[in-house]
Amino acid sequence: MSTQSLAFRVMRLCRPTFQVETPLRFELSDLILGEDLLDDPSAAPQLRHLLHTIDSSTDLTYTNRFLLRDDPSDAMGLPGMLVLPQSFGAIYLGETFCSYISINNSSSFEVRDIIIKAEIQTERQRILLLDTSKTPVETIRAGGRYDFIVEHDVKELGAHTLVCTAQYSDGDAERKYLPQYFKFIVSNPLSVRTKVRVVKETTYLEACLENNTKSNLYMDQVDFEPTSNWSATLLKADSHLSEKSVLTREILKPPILIKSGGGIHNYLYQLKSLLDGSAPSKFEGSNVLGKLQITWRTNLGEPGRLQTQQIIGNIITQREIELKATKVPSVIILEKPFTVCLSFTNLTENKVGPFEVLLSPSDSQEDKTLVGIGLKKMVLPQVEAFKSLDFQMNLIPMEAGMQKISGITVFNTTERKSYDPLPDIEIYVDTY
């Protein structure tokens, strides 16, 4: 195998970090008294006198160390110096990978017509970053080099390979090919966990963001982008600030800090369906809610951006009918009849019915707490599309205390099928 005249050197371009020092801090009295003073019994009586000779303004407690008296920044351990990275470092999804590449001529003669290519290879694709095929580098002198910078927005996790190749003519006019490979791993900077809850026909999306990196992340933007069927509102805790403070915060929009090594922050969104409630679909609604757009910066302002996959909610099934109680008496007396006002709504685009409404009997006569008055079955006529029908049901409570109205069901006599019963209604039965 012939010896190569050229060689690639790769250095990752990233911002420096703060140099953090832990300087030795001591009390001023330590310089005067020494650490073995109390070991000498003859010197102990002189200790009080020596302490009084020290300037009375000197603080001998641990709250005022010698190095902290003139420069408060020393307390942070930041001397004002920055440190360049000494290794390739961690690379995270959503960052921009920026690399400084130098191709060096280590031979004693000039090389000519150099075609350089730089690519990023992942498990799924190969991305071309640089190609000088149309404009080759004319020459690189002996001991010289050619430098360039490549950038790539990291959008995949896992193993990545930076592939650098060069074709050139050496001093013997022989055409040579040089491939070099530089591997690195891309990790996930954030763990995004979501939960979808439905409370009384209102959908809530909770997103929990956890910082997996070793640096603090300042969240510039965490927005939920709903699909066309939904609208989203970010819910925030009441801060009880003045209107001026609220306006200032809206203009400045200070970033939210998520601390390094497992810090978390939660976001809560209220979702509302934009489908026309007066004309619901005959089919099951889409359960795709939307996706999160997340942008952040690190301590020195390096940006990052992530977009989650589509978030799936609970499957929305279109109901055919709705049965609900519109009015229940506030005072109910034991063994005295009372009336419950009910409403039946046809949620389809077709006429349905007729129906039978009945109060399902208890399995045991001893457990019967409510008794219906009149016919066991109440007949309702056909109901037009998207129309409602109001009716009443008379009941007698048989037990005092907290009770439940349950078991009111609707049966379609034409299609011979029953629907979900009316949700239980809690009532209080008084004895007088």
Phi, psi and omega in degrees: 000131182289152180281137180276140177273333184252158176208142179268143170232133185239132174229130178285134177267117174210163185287151180290171178245162176290138174275120182252122180246154173240083184290156177288126181241140184211164176278148181297329181294337179296332179290333186263315189277320184084159186274345182251018183296318184286348178284345181261110182299330182287338181271344183301318179297336181275355185298314181299320180295321180293323179294324180288339179284343178286146180309129183295340180281349181285131178271117183268006180273172180285355180282346182226089178277162186299319184281351183263357190283329185256327185231102181299337181295339178298335181296336179273348183074021180252107182277001181094003180262150175247150183242127175286148181295138182258358180216175181296328176075178180276140177242132187242152176301137179094348178275170173257115178280119182238126186229138175261117185245132179236128175253118189253139175262104182265004181272179181261010179224168183278143174248151189227162174050062184269121173258119185247137174228142175227129183225152170253125180246127177241185179291338185254329188207172178232123188244123180278125181257327182208138177211115180256026182300320182280334179228076182296153173288125188296304183213155167229116185293166178299128182079001181268184181206164174231127185246149175202164182238136176236150179228150179208128175281117186282117184236005180227148175272164172096201186287134174234150177228124173271113183258117178246126180231153178215136171244132186205167175250126182270195184295335179268011181064018177275134180276125183237159181232127182239113171252140173221147187233134179232114186259147174207161182250136176256125181252168180269120181285333185230139167261120182249114178245133182236149174226138178245126180232144176244119181237110180051053175068011173250131184262132178239138177242121177253128178241125179249120180254126179242131182277116180263000184268176179263012178229157178292145177243130179253109187282112176283322187208128170226093185245140174262122179258102182284162173287176185294344181273355187227155166239151186231141177229127177283126180265129180237153177288146177293125181260351178055043177265161177290164180298324180295317180294320179297318179296319179297317181293325179292325181284312183283325181048068180299140181290156178267128182273128170243113189291156183292158173067042174110007175296147183229158173211140184250143176235142181232127180241140174258124184252138177233137180285137178262004177290144181292114182294338181282344181222070183292156182287152177284341186258173177292137181286162180290138178255016174272118186270317183152198182217161181262136172252122187234127173230148183208171173223152178268189185304321182256021170087010178290128187276159174211154183211135177225149172229125181282166171288169179300133180270128184261131178259191177290144180294127182267114178257136181277120178281151179273322181225160175228127177242123181216156177271128180262336181204130176230133181303143179282334179240122180232126184254141180304131177061022174246133181297146173218160187245133174251124178271128184238157178228132179245126183237133175270115183264006180258173181264012179237158174288135181231159178115186357289172187230159170239130178250128182219156175262112183297130180288154177287154179295331183234138178296331181290334182271001184285112180258341179226140180235134177281151178253135178095209183294148178292331180238134177254126184264130176246141180286180176296147181241131181293164180300129177060027178250164181238157178224126179262142178207172183233155176224130181261132183227158175235124177281136182252352179222147180274166178096195179286123180229173180232136169271113184217162174088009177280114185236161180238135181237127178274112185287338180281310182271354177057053178216152179257155179249172179300139182291165176297133177304145182302142178241122179277135178226160176244124182258118179267161183266355180208000000 
